[in-house]
Amino acid sequence: MKITESDSHYNDLEKMATRELLVHMNAEDHKVPEAIALVIPAIEKLTDAVAQKLSTGGRLFYLGAGTSGRLGIVDASECPPTYGIPHGVVIGLIAGGDTAIRKAVEFAEDDLNQGWEDLQSHMVNDKDVVIGIAASGSTPYVIGALKKCREQGITTGCITCNPGSEVAQHADFPVEVNVGPEFVTGSTRMKSGTAQKLILNMVSTAAMIRLGRVKGNKMVDMQLSNNKLVDRGTRMVMRNTGITDYEEAKALLLQQGSVRKATEAYTAG
């Protein structure tokens, strides 16, 4: 039996008090980062492959169904505002299309060909890297896409919570993290989803740092898409340049469009 489908260590959940439920869930959640620590070498290899592809003009695709697909879309959507990369460099695809982001599309994940068709709609090629996300490791939508990618010489990776799964067989850079049975048997939106989210954070963040999108520990290329970020950017410009007047620093930031460009413009001037 798959680890993700094996019985919970807890039973009679309906008889537990709320506090007891929460304490046990929290105890299970503590196991996730420990499990991830064991597979950091695999995450490192995948991250380096992503950074290499992006550095030479390639793109990163995330591919998944259900929770896995939604997590990929979340990570992809956050890369442009956080690191200032163009939209379309990191792309999240989900079985069932955009409708499935909010509402489950029945049996969409069971189509062995749709994942590859979705990738083809974006003209995926061997400059890109495709990461399949599947807690079970047996999602046809993901397996079919990764298999086809490898046939076409496209670099593949995967994030799964069932070691030895089929999806890993079609990944050049598999990440297989064993978080154990879910608190609610088979509910992979819990520990498995948390593990996938943490690994996605690690891959995209480390890759962006490797690409020079962070200076020191600051997001110098972040998009100025709301007042909070404008304020953060203004204070970063003040620290970087020595400008003491807030409004002057803010004006420079808004004129240049990013902390990096504002800092470089001030230094050059």
LOKOL-321011 format. One record per residue (C-alpha): x, y, z. Coordinates in pm, 1 decimal. Example, Ala and Ser with C-alpha at 12.3 -4.5 7.8 and 13.67 -1.06 7.14 Angstrom:
<pts>
xx:yy:zz
1230.0:-450.0:780.0
1367.0:-106.0:714.0
</pts>
This chain:
<pts>
xx:yy:zz
0.0:0.0:0.0
113.5:355.4:-69.6
233.8:544.9:234.0
-3.9:828.3:148.5
-296.8:581.8:162.4
-190.9:392.7:474.7
-397.4:413.0:792.4
-354.8:706.7:1027.0
-172.8:646.9:1354.5
-486.4:780.8:1523.5
-837.0:641.2:1538.9
-1181.6:740.9:1664.0
-1112.5:1099.1:1561.1
-1480.6:1186.5:1593.3
-1460.0:1110.4:1964.8
-1170.9:1349.7:2029.4
-1209.8:1696.1:2177.9
-1104.9:1990.3:1962.8
-787.5:2048.5:2166.4
-688.9:1683.9:2130.8
-740.2:1693.6:1753.5
-528.7:2006.0:1719.7
-248.2:1874.9:1941.2
-224.9:1551.9:1742.0
-232.5:1732.8:1406.1
41.8:1964.8:1522.7
249.9:1668.8:1638.2
218.4:1514.2:1292.9
306.0:1842.4:1122.4
633.4:1853.8:1318.0
743.4:1544.2:1125.9
736.1:1724.0:790.0
1054.8:1936.1:809.9
1240.3:1639.2:958.0
1141.7:1428.4:657.4
1243.5:1706.4:418.6
1585.2:1735.1:583.0
1656.5:1379.1:471.2
1602.8:1461.6:103.2
1785.1:1796.3:82.0
2053.7:1642.4:-147.2
1778.9:1553.7:-396.8
1623.0:1900.1:-363.8
1967.5:2051.2:-425.5
2007.2:1864.5:-753.1
1661.1:1966.8:-869.6
1718.9:2329.6:-771.7
2050.7:2348.4:-953.9
1885.1:2206.5:-1265.2
1608.8:2469.0:-1242.6
1856.7:2752.9:-1194.4
2064.1:2634.6:-1489.8
1763.6:2619.2:-1723.0
1633.2:2960.1:-1614.9
1978.4:3117.5:-1648.9
1989.8:3020.0:-2016.6
1644.2:3150.9:-2106.0
1439.3:2842.1:-2024.8
1119.6:2820.4:-1824.3
1003.2:2627.5:-1520.5
675.1:2436.4:-1541.5
488.0:2292.4:-1244.9
236.1:2021.0:-1327.0
-10.4:1862.7:-1085.2
-367.7:1773.1:-997.3
-581.7:1882.1:-704.1
-387.6:2017.5:-407.7
-56.2:1944.7:-581.3
-157.0:2145.2:-887.7
-284.3:2435.1:-679.3
39.2:2451.3:-481.6
238.2:2471.5:-804.8
16.5:2752.5:-929.7
60.1:2942.7:-603.7
438.4:2919.2:-624.8
444.2:3016.2:-991.8
214.7:3315.0:-938.8
428.8:3451.3:-657.2
760.1:3450.7:-845.4
699.8:3761.6:-1063.9
592.3:3998.7:-782.9
854.1:3865.8:-541.7
1153.8:3852.8:-772.1
1059.3:4074.1:-1065.3
1082.8:3801.5:-1328.1
847.2:3826.0:-1627.1
519.3:3640.5:-1619.0
553.3:3319.0:-1814.8
896.8:3224.2:-1682.6
746.7:3006.7:-1408.4
418.2:2844.4:-1511.7
179.6:2633.6:-1305.3
-54.5:2388.8:-1478.7
-334.3:2191.5:-1314.8
-542.2:1898.3:-1435.3
-881.2:2033.8:-1537.2
-750.5:2381.2:-1622.4
-820.8:2706.5:-1441.4
-1162.1:2583.9:-1327.4
-985.6:2324.5:-1110.9
-805.9:2595.9:-913.6
-1126.6:2666.8:-722.6
-1340.0:2360.6:-786.0
-1245.0:1997.5:-831.3
-1288.7:1870.6:-1186.9
-1389.5:1504.8:-1171.6
-1149.8:1253.0:-1326.1
-933.0:1526.4:-1481.9
-622.7:1379.5:-1321.2
-687.3:1040.3:-1482.5
-616.7:1160.7:-1837.1
-275.5:1027.1:-1935.9
-242.5:1263.3:-2234.0
-379.6:1594.2:-2107.2
-68.8:1697.6:-1915.0
145.7:1679.6:-2226.8
-120.8:1861.1:-2428.5
-127.4:2138.6:-2168.3
251.1:2170.5:-2189.5
238.1:2177.8:-2569.1
-3.7:2470.8:-2553.8
287.3:2663.5:-2401.2
530.3:2527.8:-2662.6
741.4:2347.8:-2404.3
1087.3:2258.0:-2536.4
1425.2:2123.3:-2429.2
1531.3:2460.7:-2289.5
1269.2:2419.0:-2015.9
1236.7:2208.4:-1700.7
912.4:2040.9:-1595.0
841.7:1942.1:-1233.7
557.2:1701.5:-1171.8
393.4:1736.1:-830.6
203.1:1429.7:-711.2
172.0:1322.4:-348.5
65.3:972.8:-450.0
323.0:946.9:-725.9
66.0:775.3:-945.4
-130.6:1061.7:-1103.4
-175.7:979.8:-1476.1
-194.3:1349.8:-1572.3
156.2:1399.3:-1433.2
306.6:1063.5:-1529.5
199.9:1092.9:-1893.8
345.4:1442.5:-1920.5
680.1:1356.2:-1762.7
714.2:1043.6:-1975.0
654.9:1242.7:-2291.5
895.7:1515.5:-2177.5
1176.0:1265.8:-2135.6
1107.5:1124.2:-2480.6
1151.5:1477.9:-2614.5
1471.4:1544.4:-2419.4
1307.6:1787.9:-2176.8
1450.9:1793.6:-1824.4
1209.7:1660.3:-1563.0
1177.0:1657.6:-1186.3
912.4:1551.6:-940.9
795.8:1605.6:-584.4
617.5:1304.8:-436.6
546.5:1157.3:-93.8
562.2:790.5:-196.8
920.6:667.2:-241.5
960.2:431.7:-536.1
655.1:570.1:-713.9
592.9:562.0:-1087.0
620.0:938.7:-1125.1
978.1:925.0:-993.1
1068.2:675.6:-1264.6
1005.4:945.7:-1524.5
1193.6:1223.6:-1341.5
1557.2:1310.9:-1400.7
1561.8:1478.4:-1060.4
1312.6:1305.3:-828.9
1239.5:1435.3:-480.1
1068.5:1166.2:-273.1
980.6:1273.8:80.2
823.4:1027.7:324.9
607.3:1215.4:575.2
421.6:903.6:686.5
45.9:840.8:705.9
-186.4:1139.6:715.0
-377.4:1231.5:1032.7
-697.8:1172.7:837.6
-620.1:864.6:630.3
-545.1:955.6:269.7
-597.0:1332.0:314.4
-282.9:1442.4:133.0
-378.0:1808.3:158.6
-232.7:1779.8:510.6
127.0:1664.8:570.5
195.3:1578.1:206.9
66.5:1916.1:92.0
273.4:2091.1:357.5
584.7:1904.4:245.0
521.9:1994.5:-118.2
470.4:2360.6:-29.3
793.2:2374.9:171.3
992.2:2206.6:-106.5
847.3:2439.4:-369.4
948.0:2734.6:-149.5
1299.6:2595.8:-130.6
1336.8:2525.1:-502.0
1205.4:2856.0:-633.7
1365.7:3073.3:-365.7
1708.7:2914.1:-392.3
1692.3:2925.7:-771.8
1604.1:3295.2:-770.2
1890.5:3367.1:-529.5
2126.3:3176.8:-759.5
1999.4:3392.6:-1047.5
2090.6:3710.4:-857.5
1734.6:3816.6:-774.9
1824.3:3873.0:-408.7
2096.4:4106.4:-281.6
2211.3:4055.9:74.8
1881.5:3922.7:202.5
1651.8:4166.2:23.3
1410.4:4127.9:-270.0
1564.9:4407.2:-473.9
1364.1:4326.9:-788.5
1020.5:4293.0:-626.5
727.9:4454.6:-805.6
587.5:4769.0:-646.1
229.8:4644.1:-659.7
89.1:4789.8:-336.9
158.0:5054.1:-74.0
321.8:4806.5:164.5
577.6:4708.6:-97.4
639.8:5068.9:-197.4
708.0:5151.2:167.7
937.2:4849.1:206.0
1120.2:4941.2:-113.3
1157.7:5303.2:-6.2
1322.9:5202.5:318.8
1551.1:4965.4:133.7
1655.9:5246.8:-99.9
1723.8:5469.4:199.1
1950.3:5204.5:354.3
2127.5:5131.6:27.0
2192.5:5490.1:-74.6
2213.3:5683.9:249.4
1923.5:5909.5:144.7
1764.4:6034.3:466.8
1452.0:6193.6:322.7
1172.6:5936.4:286.2
988.3:6120.6:7.6
1307.3:6166.7:-192.5
1384.0:5796.7:-170.9
1025.1:5708.8:-259.0
1028.1:5934.7:-563.2
1352.7:5777.2:-684.3
1210.7:5430.0:-632.7
890.5:5500.8:-822.7
1081.8:5669.7:-1103.1
1318.1:5374.3:-1149.0
1065.9:5097.6:-1079.1
1270.1:4874.8:-848.8
1506.1:4890.6:-553.9
1791.4:4759.7:-764.6
1746.7:5017.9:-1039.1
1695.8:5302.8:-789.8
2010.9:5209.2:-604.2
2213.2:5178.9:-924.3
2079.1:5509.1:-1058.4
2169.1:5693.7:-737.7
2515.6:5538.9:-726.6
2580.2:5618.9:-1093.5
2456.6:5974.5:-1050.1
</pts>
